[in-house]
Amino acid sequence: MVDIQAVAIIKYNINFIMKGEYESVPTNSKDLKVQLRKDRPYYLQIGDHLSQEVQKMKVGDRLPSERDLADRFNVDRATLRRAMINLEQEGYIVRQQGRGTFVDGPAEDKPAELPKSTRIDGHSVAMIIPDTELPSHQQMLKGVLRGLAESGYRAWTSCALLDPDLETKLLEGTIDEDVMGVITVPLFENWKDKTYLKTLKRIVKSGKRVVLMEQYVYEPGIRSVMMDKVRGGFLVAEHLVMSGHRKIAMFSSRSYTSSGNDCHKGFQQALTTYGVEPDPNLIFDIPPQECANAAYQKAIELFSKPPFCCTAIYAAQFSMCYGIHRALKELGLDQEIELAGEDLQFNPDLIHLTHIRQPFEEIGRTAVDLLLTPENSESGFQQHALLQPKLIVSREQSSNRT
């Protein structure tokens, strides 16, 4: 998880897939450009253009492929697909997996080659995302939307605005909704909150499937997908030890999040494996909320004057890494103390540091696979999925120590 303070500083240039940053063209002309307004979501404006065109066509007429329409409107297929889902829900079109998209209409007007039994089953999946501004969440949402669309399922998305209580309320709202399942990312300490867990159980009891991303809970029927955090913590600690460090500090939220606890386990395992005695005085447990500032203050405290307690730091959360890097830079120690973190690819100021990179889009796609696989599937049912981390080693920091 990433706190709001760090997000305000983060610098990235990722176009969120549910927004457009492009020009669009109407379906009746490939040459005439239409400048979409910035004050209204692009998928809604695309829907307006297409609905006007569809009303001029006959029931059963086939629309261009999604690829062609996306090219025509100069948007990505996820944005186009969301517009198409809305049009189908409004009764303008019917999409048939493997066949295409056709103009819909009253039942008596539909041609024989478009029987209702061949239509997508109409199931929807609820996706509750903590915050749509965070690049990691954008990537997970992208994976979920692509996976659902390719499987012929509709999706509706709600944003918890980094509010744990709101997230629980949004989950409660899915119990009475006509959805076949829920995919979500537990915020902060929600993964062990009794009300939150009770809500998840009620969703499962109502006959819906639930998949968590980035966190897991020990409850029957609740599936989860995340990066192997134990392995990630091990890889970072192993790298730091192999680089010559013996005094290594670790910042995590191990008592607050399951992922933070797993990172800590991997870190401890690596130190033990390589004969380095873990120092409990160098283990810092920080709540995930506003952790950038907390990590900054702790780093200032540790390194204000020599002798320093460690030569390297592993921050198992992006925001903590940001806060620590800021402190080391202010103290002129950013070249002396080696810092390693997680998911720094979204911040050009930190990407040069050694870090673990999570496959966020793959996490989203795997969540869909878990959600859509029944427990009695012949292909085998998997309640939890662990994806492998990738260690990105900083050449700059390594060269500074040689």
PyMOL commands that set and color helices and strands:
alter all, ss='L'
color gray80, all
select helices_A, chain A and resi 4-9+42-54+66-73+77-89+107-109+116-118+135-150+164-173+190-192+194-205+229-242+258-273+280-282+291-303+318-330+344-346+360-372+395-400
alter helices_A, ss='H'
color red, helices_A
select strands_A, chain A and resi 93-96+100-103+124-129+154-159+181-184+209-213+222-227+248-252+283-285+312-315+338-342+354-357+384-387+390-392
alter strands_A, ss='S'
color yellow, strands_A
deselect
rebuild
show_as cartoon
